[in-house]
Amino acid sequence: MHAIEDAVRVDEEGEVDYLQFGTVYSSRSKPEAEACGTDVLEETARTVSLPVLAVGGITVDNSFEVFCAGAAGVAAIGLFVEGESPGDPDAIDQVVGSVRRAYVRSYDER
């Protein structure tokens, strides 16, 4: 989803279990996509009843902000393939652990 109106329509149709919403931040995998930012993500998460997964430019550093905006999770490409050791299982474990900690910390902020 790229717009709140689309998210509301899909939510009302009742045929999906969650929404992917973004592009939240600009990303190298889809540089042509316009970023909506966390304000639009937050409004979408508050407006629909479905869990919203944030997508687009998600990093360990901004994942906390995304979760504070109401994202139930993230979907990412660059998060796992960019960095010091792309594809390395230990590096992926560290990324997942960092994102998980950001998710847990976000509950203190909500």
A tleap script that builds the chain and sets N, CA, C and O, in Angstrom:
source leaprc.protein.ff14SB
mol = sequence {
  NMET HIE ALA ILE GLU ASP ALA VAL ARG VAL
  ASP GLU GLU GLY GLU VAL ASP TYR LEU GLN
  PHE GLY THR VAL TYR SER SER ARG SER LYS
  PRO GLU ALA GLU ALA CYS GLY THR ASP VAL
  LEU GLU GLU THR ALA ARG THR VAL SER LEU
  PRO VAL LEU ALA VAL GLY GLY ILE THR VAL
  ASP ASN SER PHE GLU VAL PHE CYS ALA GLY
  ALA ALA GLY VAL ALA ALA ILE GLY LEU PHE
  VAL GLU GLY GLU SER PRO GLY ASP PRO ASP
  ALA ILE ASP GLN VAL VAL GLY SER VAL ARG
  ARG ALA TYR VAL ARG SER TYR ASP GLU CARG
}
set mol.1.N position { 0.845 -1.168 0.000 }
set mol.1.CA position { 0.000 0.000 0.000 }
set mol.1.C position { 0.890 1.229 0.000 }
set mol.1.O position { 1.967 1.256 0.595 }
set mol.2.N position { 0.393 2.250 -0.694 }
set mol.2.CA position { 1.144 3.496 -0.764 }
set mol.2.C position { 0.330 4.684 -0.260 }
set mol.2.O position { 0.860 5.787 -0.123 }
set mol.3.N position { -0.955 4.464 0.015 }
set mol.3.CA position { -1.812 5.558 0.453 }
set mol.3.C position { -2.804 5.044 1.493 }
set mol.3.O position { -3.231 3.890 1.456 }
set mol.4.N position { -3.153 5.921 2.409 }
set mol.4.CA position { -4.094 5.553 3.469 }
set mol.4.C position { -5.419 5.099 2.872 }
set mol.4.O position { -6.020 4.141 3.358 }
set mol.5.N position { -5.877 5.772 1.830 }
set mol.5.CA position { -7.158 5.432 1.211 }
set mol.5.C position { -7.152 3.994 0.697 }
set mol.5.O position { -8.143 3.278 0.839 }
set mol.6.N position { -6.048 3.576 0.107 }
set mol.6.CA position { -5.936 2.198 -0.376 }
set mol.6.C position { -5.948 1.218 0.791 }
set mol.6.O position { -6.574 0.161 0.716 }
set mol.7.N position { -5.265 1.567 1.852 }
set mol.7.CA position { -5.220 0.699 3.027 }
set mol.7.C position { -6.613 0.524 3.629 }
set mol.7.O position { -6.988 -0.584 4.014 }
set mol.8.N position { -7.369 1.597 3.711 }
set mol.8.CA position { -8.728 1.535 4.245 }
set mol.8.C position { -9.603 0.652 3.360 }
set mol.8.O position { -10.364 -0.177 3.860 }
set mol.9.N position { -9.493 0.832 2.051 }
set mol.9.CA position { -10.304 0.023 1.125 }
set mol.9.C position { -9.998 -1.457 1.285 }
set mol.9.O position { -10.914 -2.275 1.376 }
set mol.10.N position { -8.724 -1.806 1.321 }
set mol.10.CA position { -8.329 -3.214 1.457 }
set mol.10.C position { -8.764 -3.755 2.819 }
set mol.10.O position { -9.214 -4.897 2.916 }
set mol.11.N position { -8.635 -2.960 3.849 }
set mol.11.CA position { -9.075 -3.370 5.189 }
set mol.11.C position { -10.573 -3.670 5.190 }
set mol.11.O position { -11.007 -4.675 5.752 }
set mol.12.N position { -11.349 -2.810 4.570 }
set mol.12.CA position { -12.805 -2.986 4.532 }
set mol.12.C position { -13.221 -4.200 3.708 }
set mol.12.O position { -14.240 -4.828 3.995 }
set mol.13.N position { -12.430 -4.533 2.678 }
set mol.13.CA position { -12.747 -5.707 1.866 }
set mol.13.C position { -12.599 -6.990 2.665 }
set mol.13.O position { -13.263 -7.982 2.364 }
set mol.14.N position { -11.755 -6.990 3.663 }
set mol.14.CA position { -11.627 -8.125 4.569 }
set mol.14.C position { -11.015 -9.382 3.980 }
set mol.14.O position { -11.288 -10.476 4.474 }
set mol.15.N position { -10.202 -9.268 2.949 }
set mol.15.CA position { -9.664 -10.456 2.294 }
set mol.15.C position { -8.192 -10.720 2.589 }
set mol.15.O position { -7.628 -11.686 2.074 }
set mol.16.N position { -7.557 -9.880 3.407 }
set mol.16.CA position { -6.145 -10.075 3.729 }
set mol.16.C position { -5.949 -10.071 5.237 }
set mol.16.O position { -6.805 -9.595 5.982 }
set mol.17.N position { -4.825 -10.602 5.677 }
set mol.17.CA position { -4.532 -10.702 7.103 }
set mol.17.C position { -3.654 -9.574 7.620 }
set mol.17.O position { -3.617 -9.322 8.825 }
set mol.18.N position { -2.946 -8.890 6.725 }
set mol.18.CA position { -2.081 -7.775 7.106 }
set mol.18.C position { -1.828 -6.901 5.885 }
set mol.18.O position { -2.118 -7.293 4.755 }
set mol.19.N position { -1.285 -5.712 6.128 }
set mol.19.CA position { -0.938 -4.796 5.050 }
set mol.19.C position { 0.550 -4.505 5.083 }
set mol.19.O position { 1.138 -4.383 6.157 }
set mol.20.N position { 1.161 -4.394 3.915 }
set mol.20.CA position { 2.509 -3.847 3.796 }
set mol.20.C position { 2.326 -2.411 3.377 }
set mol.20.O position { 1.649 -2.137 2.387 }
set mol.21.N position { 2.918 -1.486 4.115 }
set mol.21.CA position { 2.721 -0.073 3.814 }
set mol.21.C position { 4.057 0.633 3.658 }
set mol.21.O position { 4.956 0.479 4.484 }
set mol.22.N position { 4.172 1.402 2.595 }
set mol.22.CA position { 5.387 2.172 2.368 }
set mol.22.C position { 5.427 2.600 0.915 }
set mol.22.O position { 4.481 2.372 0.160 }
set mol.23.N position { 6.376 3.135 0.584 }
set mol.23.CA position { 7.745 3.191 1.059 }
set mol.23.C position { 7.840 4.211 2.199 }
set mol.23.O position { 7.496 5.379 2.019 }
set mol.24.N position { 8.304 3.769 3.364 }
set mol.24.CA position { 8.397 4.660 4.510 }
set mol.24.C position { 9.590 5.607 4.348 }
set mol.24.O position { 9.451 6.819 4.513 }
set mol.25.N position { 10.737 5.061 4.031 }
set mol.25.CA position { 11.956 5.843 3.781 }
set mol.25.C position { 12.443 5.515 2.376 }
set mol.25.O position { 12.098 4.469 1.825 }
set mol.26.N position { 13.232 6.394 1.802 }
set mol.26.CA position { 13.781 6.075 0.492 }
set mol.26.C position { 14.682 4.851 0.618 }
set mol.26.O position { 15.307 4.623 1.654 }
set mol.27.N position { 14.733 4.074 -0.451 }
set mol.27.CA position { 15.524 2.842 -0.394 }
set mol.27.C position { 16.337 2.684 -1.667 }
set mol.27.O position { 15.991 3.212 -2.723 }
set mol.28.N position { 17.416 1.949 -1.537 }
set mol.28.CA position { 18.254 1.704 -2.711 }
set mol.28.C position { 17.636 0.658 -3.627 }
set mol.28.O position { 17.935 0.644 -4.821 }
set mol.29.N position { 16.788 -0.214 -3.107 }
set mol.29.CA position { 16.190 -1.240 -3.957 }
set mol.29.C position { 15.066 -0.681 -4.831 }
set mol.29.O position { 14.774 -1.232 -5.892 }
set mol.30.N position { 14.434 0.411 -4.389 }
set mol.30.CA position { 13.373 1.064 -5.175 }
set mol.30.C position { 13.548 2.577 -5.092 }
set mol.30.O position { 12.735 3.270 -4.479 }
set mol.31.N position { 14.611 3.084 -5.710 }
set mol.31.CA position { 14.914 4.516 -5.576 }
set mol.31.C position { 13.862 5.435 -6.181 }
set mol.31.O position { 13.793 6.611 -5.823 }
set mol.32.N position { 13.043 4.920 -7.091 }
set mol.32.CA position { 12.012 5.752 -7.723 }
set mol.32.C position { 10.778 5.946 -6.850 }
set mol.32.O position { 9.965 6.831 -7.116 }
set mol.33.N position { 10.631 5.137 -5.821 }
set mol.33.CA position { 9.449 5.214 -4.955 }
set mol.33.C position { 9.546 6.418 -4.020 }
set mol.33.O position { 10.587 6.664 -3.411 }
set mol.34.N position { 8.459 7.154 -3.918 }
set mol.34.CA position { 8.424 8.321 -3.038 }
set mol.34.C position { 8.179 7.873 -1.596 }
set mol.34.O position { 7.248 7.115 -1.323 }
set mol.35.N position { 9.011 8.340 -0.690 }
set mol.35.CA position { 8.872 7.971 0.726 }
set mol.35.C position { 7.732 8.748 1.373 }
set mol.35.O position { 7.562 9.944 1.133 }
set mol.36.N position { 6.952 8.046 2.201 }
set mol.36.CA position { 5.814 8.692 2.864 }
set mol.36.C position { 6.160 9.156 4.272 }
set mol.36.O position { 5.514 10.065 4.792 }
set mol.37.N position { 7.161 8.555 4.898 }
set mol.37.CA position { 7.543 8.924 6.256 }
set mol.37.C position { 6.700 8.243 7.316 }
set mol.37.O position { 5.715 7.568 7.017 }
set mol.38.N position { 7.107 8.435 8.553 }
set mol.38.CA position { 6.436 7.736 9.657 }
set mol.38.C position { 5.109 8.370 10.047 }
set mol.38.O position { 4.274 7.699 10.654 }
set mol.39.N position { 4.885 9.639 9.720 }
set mol.39.CA position { 3.593 10.251 10.059 }
set mol.39.C position { 2.454 9.571 9.310 }
set mol.39.O position { 1.406 9.285 9.890 }
set mol.40.N position { 2.660 9.314 8.029 }
set mol.40.CA position { 1.630 8.639 7.223 }
set mol.40.C position { 1.493 7.183 7.669 }
set mol.40.O position { 0.384 6.651 7.731 }
set mol.41.N position { 2.604 6.549 7.974 }
set mol.41.CA position { 2.559 5.179 8.503 }
set mol.41.C position { 1.744 5.141 9.787 }
set mol.41.O position { 0.896 4.266 9.962 }
set mol.42.N position { 1.997 6.083 10.682 }
set mol.42.CA position { 1.272 6.121 11.960 }
set mol.42.C position { -0.225 6.335 11.753 }
set mol.42.O position { -1.043 5.663 12.382 }
set mol.43.N position { -0.578 7.254 10.885 }
set mol.43.CA position { -1.997 7.496 10.609 }
set mol.43.C position { -2.660 6.249 10.026 }
set mol.43.O position { -3.793 5.919 10.377 }
set mol.44.N position { -1.956 5.567 9.144 }
set mol.44.CA position { -2.492 4.346 8.546 }
set mol.44.C position { -2.685 3.267 9.604 }
set mol.44.O position { -3.736 2.627 9.658 }
set mol.45.N position { -1.679 3.067 10.439 }
set mol.45.CA position { -1.766 2.035 11.480 }
set mol.45.C position { -2.920 2.315 12.445 }
set mol.45.O position { -3.556 1.384 12.939 }
set mol.46.N position { -3.189 3.591 12.712 }
set mol.46.CA position { -4.301 3.941 13.606 }
set mol.46.C position { -5.655 3.818 12.922 }
set mol.46.O position { -6.670 3.621 13.590 }
set mol.47.N position { -5.681 3.932 11.588 }
set mol.47.CA position { -6.939 3.970 10.848 }
set mol.47.C position { -7.482 2.590 10.516 }
set mol.47.O position { -8.697 2.389 10.517 }
set mol.48.N position { -6.609 1.641 10.234 }
set mol.48.CA position { -7.066 0.308 9.827 }
set mol.48.C position { -7.012 -0.665 11.000 }
set mol.48.O position { -6.310 -0.443 11.986 }
set mol.49.N position { -7.772 -1.743 10.865 }
set mol.49.CA position { -7.784 -2.756 11.923 }
set mol.49.C position { -6.737 -3.843 11.702 }
set mol.49.O position { -6.427 -4.605 12.618 }
set mol.50.N position { -6.198 -3.913 10.500 }
set mol.50.CA position { -5.197 -4.936 10.176 }
set mol.50.C position { -3.820 -4.552 10.703 }
set mol.50.O position { -3.518 -3.366 10.831 }
set mol.51.N position { -2.977 -5.545 11.013 }
set mol.51.CA position { -1.582 -5.235 11.327 }
set mol.51.C position { -0.912 -4.635 10.093 }
set mol.51.O position { -1.171 -5.059 8.967 }
set mol.52.N position { -0.057 -3.652 10.316 }
set mol.52.CA position { 0.626 -2.959 9.223 }
set mol.52.C position { 2.119 -3.239 9.322 }
set mol.52.O position { 2.745 -2.986 10.352 }
set mol.53.N position { 2.683 -3.767 8.235 }
set mol.53.CA position { 4.121 -3.980 8.148 }
set mol.53.C position { 4.719 -2.816 7.370 }
set mol.53.O position { 4.255 -2.488 6.278 }
set mol.54.N position { 5.742 -2.199 7.931 }
set mol.54.CA position { 6.425 -1.095 7.262 }
set mol.54.C position { 7.425 -1.659 6.265 }
set mol.54.O position { 8.093 -2.657 6.534 }
set mol.55.N position { 7.520 -1.010 5.113 }
set mol.55.CA position { 8.457 -1.434 4.075 }
set mol.55.C position { 9.083 -0.200 3.449 }
set mol.55.O position { 8.452 0.853 3.356 }
set mol.56.N position { 10.315 -0.341 3.028 }
set mol.56.CA position { 10.986 0.736 2.321 }
set mol.56.C position { 12.005 1.466 3.164 }
set mol.56.O position { 11.651 2.277 4.020 }
set mol.57.N position { 13.267 1.181 2.924 }
set mol.57.CA position { 14.341 1.889 3.604 }
set mol.57.C position { 14.486 1.574 5.073 }
set mol.57.O position { 15.085 2.353 5.815 }
set mol.58.N position { 13.954 0.454 5.508 }
set mol.58.CA position { 14.013 0.085 6.925 }
set mol.58.C position { 15.442 -0.331 7.272 }
set mol.58.O position { 16.055 -1.140 6.575 }
set mol.59.N position { 15.959 0.238 8.358 }
set mol.59.CA position { 17.284 -0.098 8.858 }
set mol.59.C position { 17.192 -0.409 10.342 }
set mol.59.O position { 16.167 -0.157 10.975 }
set mol.60.N position { 18.253 -0.951 10.886 }
set mol.60.CA position { 18.296 -1.157 12.333 }
set mol.60.C position { 18.110 0.189 13.029 }
set mol.60.O position { 17.391 0.275 14.025 }
set mol.61.N position { 18.746 1.234 12.518 }
set mol.61.CA position { 18.704 2.545 13.162 }
set mol.61.C position { 17.331 3.200 13.145 }
set mol.61.O position { 17.002 3.933 14.078 }
set mol.62.N position { 16.517 2.964 12.118 }
set mol.62.CA position { 15.198 3.611 12.084 }
set mol.62.C position { 14.053 2.666 12.451 }
set mol.62.O position { 12.896 3.084 12.470 }
set mol.63.N position { 14.353 1.422 12.738 }
set mol.63.CA position { 13.279 0.463 13.045 }
set mol.63.C position { 12.516 0.851 14.315 }
set mol.63.O position { 11.305 0.643 14.387 }
set mol.64.N position { 13.191 1.401 15.299 }
set mol.64.CA position { 12.517 1.821 16.530 }
set mol.64.C position { 11.452 2.876 16.214 }
set mol.64.O position { 10.332 2.795 16.719 }
set mol.65.N position { 11.793 3.853 15.389 }
set mol.65.CA position { 10.858 4.907 15.001 }
set mol.65.C position { 9.649 4.319 14.264 }
set mol.65.O position { 8.517 4.755 14.473 }
set mol.66.N position { 9.893 3.340 13.414 }
set mol.66.CA position { 8.822 2.694 12.661 }
set mol.66.C position { 7.872 1.959 13.610 }
set mol.66.O position { 6.653 2.030 13.452 }
set mol.67.N position { 8.428 1.262 14.582 }
set mol.67.CA position { 7.583 0.555 15.540 }
set mol.67.C position { 6.811 1.530 16.427 }
set mol.67.O position { 5.651 1.282 16.754 }
set mol.68.N position { 7.444 2.630 16.818 }
set mol.68.CA position { 6.741 3.645 17.601 }
set mol.68.C position { 5.588 4.258 16.820 }
set mol.68.O position { 4.613 4.723 17.410 }
set mol.69.N position { 5.697 4.261 15.493 }
set mol.69.CA position { 4.629 4.782 14.638 }
set mol.69.C position { 3.481 3.782 14.488 }
set mol.69.O position { 2.472 4.090 13.854 }
set mol.70.N position { 3.625 2.598 15.062 }
set mol.70.CA position { 2.528 1.634 15.041 }
set mol.70.C position { 2.710 0.441 14.140 }
set mol.70.O position { 1.806 -0.388 14.039 }
set mol.71.N position { 3.850 0.322 13.478 }
set mol.71.CA position { 4.067 -0.851 12.622 }
set mol.71.C position { 4.096 -2.116 13.480 }
set mol.71.O position { 4.712 -2.151 14.545 }
set mol.72.N position { 3.424 -3.138 12.998 }
set mol.72.CA position { 3.414 -4.431 13.685 }
set mol.72.C position { 4.644 -5.250 13.337 }
set mol.72.O position { 4.951 -6.241 14.000 }
set mol.73.N position { 5.344 -4.831 12.293 }
set mol.73.CA position { 6.533 -5.535 11.844 }
set mol.73.C position { 7.135 -4.789 10.673 }
set mol.73.O position { 6.658 -3.722 10.287 }
set mol.74.N position { 8.186 -5.358 10.112 }
set mol.74.CA position { 8.843 -4.747 8.966 }
set mol.74.C position { 9.065 -5.801 7.891 }
set mol.74.O position { 9.178 -6.994 8.173 }
set mol.75.N position { 9.124 -5.330 6.665 }
set mol.75.CA position { 9.526 -6.159 5.529 }
set mol.75.C position { 10.669 -5.414 4.877 }
set mol.75.O position { 10.554 -4.218 4.610 }
set mol.76.N position { 11.766 -6.097 4.617 }
set mol.76.CA position { 12.945 -5.381 4.160 }
set mol.76.C position { 13.810 -6.244 3.254 }
set mol.76.O position { 13.841 -7.469 3.371 }
set mol.77.N position { 14.503 -5.580 2.360 }
set mol.77.CA position { 15.515 -6.227 1.524 }
set mol.77.C position { 16.890 -5.758 1.980 }
set mol.77.O position { 17.736 -6.558 2.379 }
set mol.78.N position { 17.096 -4.437 1.912 }
set mol.78.CA position { 18.395 -3.868 2.235 }
set mol.78.C position { 18.848 -4.177 3.647 }
set mol.78.O position { 20.045 -4.311 3.901 }
set mol.79.N position { 17.918 -4.288 4.553 }
set mol.79.CA position { 18.249 -4.587 5.942 }
set mol.79.C position { 19.084 -5.854 6.057 }
set mol.79.O position { 19.937 -5.965 6.938 }
set mol.80.N position { 18.837 -6.803 5.169 }
set mol.80.CA position { 19.515 -8.095 5.251 }
set mol.80.C position { 20.626 -8.290 4.231 }
set mol.80.O position { 21.481 -9.157 4.415 }
set mol.81.N position { 20.634 -7.506 3.164 }
set mol.81.CA position { 21.646 -7.736 2.129 }
set mol.81.C position { 22.711 -6.648 2.064 }
set mol.81.O position { 23.739 -6.827 1.411 }
set mol.82.N position { 22.477 -5.534 2.729 }
set mol.82.CA position { 23.481 -4.488 2.762 }
set mol.82.C position { 24.207 -4.555 4.095 }
set mol.82.O position { 23.683 -5.119 5.056 }
set mol.83.N position { 25.364 -4.009 4.165 }
set mol.83.CA position { 26.110 -4.003 5.411 }
set mol.83.C position { 27.431 -4.704 5.258 }
set mol.83.O position { 27.894 -4.968 4.148 }
set mol.84.N position { 28.029 -5.001 6.387 }
set mol.84.CA position { 29.382 -5.553 6.392 }
set mol.84.C position { 29.466 -6.977 5.856 }
set mol.84.O position { 30.418 -7.310 5.150 }
set mol.85.N position { 28.498 -7.814 6.174 }
set mol.85.CA position { 28.571 -9.229 5.796 }
set mol.85.C position { 27.241 -9.735 5.276 }
set mol.85.O position { 26.598 -10.552 5.936 }
set mol.86.N position { 26.807 -9.271 4.103 }
set mol.86.CA position { 25.505 -9.723 3.594 }
set mol.86.C position { 25.481 -11.238 3.396 }
set mol.86.O position { 26.409 -11.826 2.840 }
set mol.87.N position { 24.407 -11.844 3.859 }
set mol.87.CA position { 24.260 -13.291 3.714 }
set mol.87.C position { 24.887 -14.105 4.817 }
set mol.87.O position { 24.630 -15.305 4.913 }
set mol.88.N position { 25.701 -13.491 5.653 }
set mol.88.CA position { 26.337 -14.206 6.755 }
set mol.88.C position { 25.288 -14.483 7.842 }
set mol.88.O position { 24.675 -13.544 8.349 }
set mol.89.N position { 25.072 -15.750 8.205 }
set mol.89.CA position { 24.045 -16.079 9.193 }
set mol.89.C position { 24.224 -15.351 10.526 }
set mol.89.O position { 23.237 -14.950 11.142 }
set mol.90.N position { 25.452 -15.178 10.974 }
set mol.90.CA position { 25.675 -14.477 12.246 }
set mol.90.C position { 25.288 -12.998 12.125 }
set mol.90.O position { 24.703 -12.427 13.045 }
set mol.91.N position { 25.617 -12.391 10.993 }
set mol.91.CA position { 25.254 -10.991 10.775 }
set mol.91.C position { 23.733 -10.842 10.707 }
set mol.91.O position { 23.176 -9.887 11.246 }
set mol.92.N position { 23.071 -11.779 10.050 }
set mol.92.CA position { 21.609 -11.739 9.966 }
set mol.92.C position { 20.999 -11.907 11.353 }
set mol.92.O position { 20.038 -11.216 11.690 }
set mol.93.N position { 21.536 -12.804 12.152 }
set mol.93.CA position { 21.062 -12.968 13.538 }
set mol.93.C position { 21.193 -11.667 14.325 }
set mol.93.O position { 20.305 -11.315 15.102 }
set mol.94.N position { 22.301 -10.953 14.122 }
set mol.94.CA position { 22.496 -9.683 14.824 }
set mol.94.C position { 21.470 -8.653 14.380 }
set mol.94.O position { 20.927 -7.922 15.208 }
set mol.95.N position { 21.200 -8.589 13.083 }
set mol.95.CA position { 20.198 -7.650 12.568 }
set mol.95.C position { 18.825 -7.981 13.140 }
set mol.95.O position { 18.123 -7.094 13.624 }
set mol.96.N position { 18.446 -9.239 13.086 }
set mol.96.CA position { 17.134 -9.648 13.606 }
set mol.96.C position { 17.039 -9.336 15.096 }
set mol.96.O position { 16.010 -8.846 15.561 }
set mol.97.N position { 18.088 -9.611 15.840 }
set mol.97.CA position { 18.091 -9.310 17.269 }
set mol.97.C position { 17.950 -7.829 17.540 }
set mol.97.O position { 17.220 -7.434 18.449 }
set mol.98.N position { 18.635 -7.001 16.769 }
set mol.98.CA position { 18.552 -5.551 16.949 }
set mol.98.C position { 17.158 -5.033 16.632 }
set mol.98.O position { 16.628 -4.192 17.357 }
set mol.99.N position { 16.565 -5.525 15.562 }
set mol.99.CA position { 15.209 -5.108 15.199 }
set mol.99.C position { 14.209 -5.593 16.254 }
set mol.99.O position { 13.281 -4.865 16.609 }
set mol.100.N position { 14.391 -6.789 16.742 }
set mol.100.CA position { 13.508 -7.324 17.787 }
set mol.100.C position { 13.585 -6.454 19.043 }
set mol.100.O position { 12.559 -6.154 19.654 }
set mol.101.N position { 14.789 -6.050 19.427 }
set mol.101.CA position { 14.949 -5.194 20.610 }
set mol.101.C position { 14.278 -3.832 20.383 }
set mol.101.O position { 13.687 -3.272 21.307 }
set mol.102.N position { 14.367 -3.304 19.170 }
set mol.102.CA position { 13.694 -2.045 18.856 }
set mol.102.C position { 12.184 -2.197 18.984 }
set mol.102.O position { 11.503 -1.303 19.486 }
set mol.103.N position { 11.670 -3.322 18.534 }
set mol.103.CA position { 10.228 -3.591 18.633 }
set mol.103.C position { 9.788 -3.626 20.103 }
set mol.103.O position { 8.782 -3.019 20.472 }
set mol.104.N position { 10.541 -4.332 20.924 }
set mol.104.CA position { 10.198 -4.441 22.341 }
set mol.104.C position { 10.301 -3.070 23.018 }
set mol.104.O position { 9.424 -2.707 23.802 }
set mol.105.N position { 11.351 -2.311 22.729 }
set mol.105.CA position { 11.522 -0.972 23.319 }
set mol.105.C position { 10.397 -0.030 22.914 }
set mol.105.O position { 10.027 0.856 23.684 }
set mol.106.N position { 9.859 -0.208 21.737 }
set mol.106.CA position { 8.817 0.698 21.245 }
set mol.106.C position { 7.563 0.635 22.104 }
set mol.106.O position { 6.810 1.607 22.170 }
set mol.107.N position { 7.331 -0.488 22.757 }
set mol.107.CA position { 6.147 -0.591 23.612 }
set mol.107.C position { 6.223 0.341 24.802 }
set mol.107.O position { 5.185 0.769 25.306 }
set mol.108.N position { 7.415 0.671 25.267 }
set mol.108.CA position { 7.567 1.629 26.352 }
set mol.108.C position { 7.208 3.052 25.903 }
set mol.108.O position { 6.842 3.894 26.723 }
set mol.109.N position { 7.314 3.309 24.602 }
set mol.109.CA position { 7.065 4.635 24.041 }
set mol.109.C position { 5.612 4.850 23.626 }
set mol.109.O position { 5.185 5.989 23.432 }
set mol.110.N position { 4.865 3.787 23.492 }
set mol.110.CA position { 3.479 3.917 23.004 }
set mol.110.C position { 2.532 4.257 24.124 }
set mol.110.O position { 1.331 4.403 23.895 }
savepdb mol mol.pdb
quit
